[in-house]
Amino acid sequence: MSCKTDPSLHREKKPSWIKVRLPNNPVFWSTKALISDLELHTVCEEAQCPNRWECWGQGTATFMIAGDRCTRACGFCAVKTAKPFALEADEPTRVAEATSRMNLNHVVITAVARDDVEDGGAAHFAETIEAVRRECPGIVIEVLVPDFNDKDWALQKVMDARPHIFNHNLETVERLTPLVRSRAKYGRSLSVLKKAKQMAAGRAATKSGIMLGLGETEEEILRTMDDLREHEVTVLTMGQYLRPTPKHLPVVAYIEPEQFERYKGIAEEKGFRHVASGPLVRSSYHAADFRPELDIL
């Protein structure tokens, strides 16, 4: 005799402040149709972002280039790990077309880690930036990139394409990095952020983000803020880690909204120009709230 257990009994109970709005806006469906029509990937879907209903309902999305297969297996990420397909030469043009048809004034472009190619996908990033700028002059372009294995020449390719905002996430505090981020190194990520700032010669803002609830201490959070400021990062995002599947790292703690607000105040006191901090905050959530063009365009 076999005994089957109801899978719902194993679902992680989330606190009341973790709420997801379901789509009730026709713009959501038109955005979804456009992305499907142009055969594009979004980190909204691939990473199971809790805000995708809201963002797509507002006609915004974060494009994920270089395929939907990542060469790394980070303990927090829902994007699948597998041998990637070849880069698609026309993808930059498709992203540019989508950006134009969505009438965006701020676009976020990210990618899976592509350790299978020599430059980590840097040239593909550059081509996408340039295609979007040609199609949509005056748009603010934000990139969220992997570390390119700390190859300066690869990073330079991206910065030569002149993104307005360069984002590379630490994801977590130094102590937890080996557990949370496959192949990534805390010091390397800080170095990439600082070098990007230097390569841009002041013509780009640098941004990073961390997840809370993985077992970090407050002291470690504050130390991470200091490390980012010491490496000239001026935009910070902080959000609650949510476990994508039972195979991923467990949530150690749910951080209350009031604590996120407190951390935001501390970060601002430390000199960050813009801070987004809350349970459902993600790297590209309300990204256009920060407008670097006021200072650097």
N, C-alpha and C positions, 0 to 999 in steps of 0.2 A: 504493500500500500504506500503510495507516495503522498506527500503533503506539499501543496503549493502555497507559497506565501504571497500575499497581495503586495506587489511592488510599491504601491502608494505608502505602505507602512514604513518604508525605508527612505522616503523623501525627507529631505532636511527641512525642518520647520524654520521658517524665516520670521523675523520680527515684523511688527505691523508697519514699520516705516519703509520696508522694502516692498514697494508697490510698483507694478508694471501696468501701464495703460495699454489696453488693447485698441487696435485700429478702428476708428469710426469716422475717418476722414477720407474722402475720395482722392485727395492728394497722395495718401499713402499708397493706394493701389496704382495710381498713375506713375508714381516713382518706382514702384516695384516692377511695373510693366516695362518702363524705360530701361532699367538695369538689365532685365531679362532680354529685351529686344537687342541690346548692344552686346550681350554676352559678357557682361562685366561681373567681377566679384566685389563684394563689399565686406569689410571687416565687421560691419553691423550684423550680417548673417553668420559669417564664418566663425566669429568669436562669441556668438550668441549674446550680443550686447543687450542689456535690459532696456535701453532707451530707443531701440530701433523703431518701435511703433511711433513714438513721439517725433523723432527726427525725420523719418520718412513722411510722416503726416505733415511736416513743415516743408517738405520738398528738398531735404538735405540728406546726404549720405557720405560715408567715408570710403573712397575707392581703394580696393586692395589689388595692386598690380603684381605681375610676375607669377600668376597662378594662385591656386588654393591649396598647394601642397608645400609644407614647410620642411626644411632639412633638420630642424631642431625639435626637441620634444620637451618643451617647458612644462613644469608641473602644474601650472595654472591655466594653460591656454587650450581653448577648444578647437583651434585650427588643426587639421589633421597633419600628421607626420608621415611623409611618404616620399618616394623618389619623384622629383618634380618633372613636369613636361618641359619642353623647350619654350623659351620666351617667345611671345607672340609679337611679331614686328609691328602689327597694326594696332596693338593695344593702346599705345599713347594717343593715337588719333581717336579711338573710340571713347577714351576717357574725356578727351577734349570736347567731343561732340556731346557727350552726356552733360558735361559741365555747362555748355552753352544752352542746351535744351532745357536744363533745369533753372537757367537764369541765376546762377549762383554768383555772389560777390566774394565768397570765401570758400575755397575748396581744400579738402584734406586728402592727401594721397599717402597711403602706407603700402606695405608689402610683406610677404612672408620672407623668412631668411632663406637666401639662396647660396648656401655654401658650396653648391655644386658648380657654380660659375666663378671665374677668376676674380671678377670685381664685385661679387656679391649682389649683382643687380644694379650697381650704381649708374651705369650708362643708361639703363632702362628707366630709372628714376629721372635722370637728366632729360631724356627724350620726352618723357611724359610732361615734365614741367614746361619744357619749351613748346610742346604742342598745345597745352592749355593756354599758355600766354599768347600764342599766335591767334588762337580762336577767341580768347576772351581778354583782350588788353585791359589792364587796370585791375584785374582780379587779384585778390590776396591768395597766395599759394602757400599752403602749409604742408610739410612732409613729415611723416613719422617713420623713421628708418631703423633698420637693424644696425649692428656695430661694424659691418663690413670687415670683421676680423681685424679691426684697427689698422687697415691699410690706408695710409694717408692719401695715396694717389687715387684710390677709389672714392674716398670722401670728397676729395677736391673736385671730382667730376660732378657730384651733386651740388656742391657750393658754387661752382662755376655757372650752373644753370640759374642761380640767383633766387632760391626760394625766400619768401619773406619770413617764414617761421620754420626753424629747424627743431624737430622734436625727436628725442631719443629717450625712452623710458628706462629709469633704473628699476622699476617695478617693485622693489622691496629694499629693505635695509641690507647693509653689508653682510652681516652674520647669516642671513637667510638666503643670500644670492645663490650659493651652490645648490641648495635644495629647490629653489623656485625657478631658476633660469638655466636651461640647458646650454652649456658651453660658454655662457656669458660670464663676464667678470666685472665686478663693481668698479674697480679702478679703471678698467678699460673704458667702460661707459662714460665715466666722468671725463676721461681724457678725450674721447670722441666729441663730447659736448663742448669742451673748451676749444679744441682745435677747429671745430666748425665755426665757432664765434670768431676766432682769429682769421680764418680763411675768408669770412664774409666781411672783414674789416669794418665791423660795426653796422653793416647794412642788413643784418638779419637778427631777429630775436631768437633766443634759444629757450627750449621748453623741455620739461621732463615730468614724469608722473610716478607715483607709488601707490600700491594697494595696501590697505590696512586690514587687519583681521587674520594675518598669517602667523601670528605669534610674536610680533615685534614689540618692543617696549617703548614707552614714551621717550626715554633717553635716546634710543636708537633713531626714532623718528626725527627728533630735534637735531641729532648729529647728521642725519641725511640731509636735512634742510641746509645746515651749515656747509656741508660738502658741496652741495649744488651751488650755493652762493659763492663759495670760494672758486668755483669753476665757471663763474660768470653767467649762470642760468638765472633768468628773470621771470619765467612763467612756470607755475607749478600746478599740477592737478593731483588730488588725493581722493580715492574712492574705496568703497568696500569690496573686498575680494568675495566673489560668489563662485562656488564650486560648480563647474560645468557638468561633470559626471562623477559617479562614485570612484572612477579610476584616477581622478585628479586629487590634488592636495585638499585636505579637509579644511573647513573654516574653523579657526581656533576661537575667534570671538567676533561678535557683531558689534561694531562701534556705533554708539548712539549719535544722532544728528547734532546734538549739542556739543559733543566732543569734536566732531568735524569742524564745526563753526569755531570752536576754540583754537584748533590747529590752524585754521585760516588766519585768525588774528595774529597768532605767533609768527606765521610765515610772512605776513605783511610787515610786521615789525622788524623782521630780519632783512627786509629789502626787496622781496619779490614784487614786481610791478603788477602782476595779475595772479590771483590764486582762485582756483575752483576746487571746492572741498565739500563733499557730501556723500552719502551712501551710494547713490547711483551715478556719481561723476565718473566719466571715463575720459581718455585722452582727448577725444574729438567732440565731446558733448558740449554744445553751445560754444564751439571753438571761435565763432565769429564775434563773441562778446569781447575778445581781446583784439584790438585794432592797431596793429603795428604801423600801419601806413601813416598814422598821425605823427610818427617820429622818424621813420627810416625810409619812406618812399621818396 
